């Protein structure tokens, strides 16, 4: 039982860190080029639909 709780905690920690990094990268991309950010969002939306 303890290992399952640890696994959920590690998973949540990794997802939180990935969300933080993703948000920061989106902000940097927004500073560089808004049209490129729109292309990236379109690619991610397409990937979501395909999955």
Residue pairs with C-beta under 8 A, 6 or more apart in sequence:
26 37
26 40
29 36
29 37
29 40
30 37
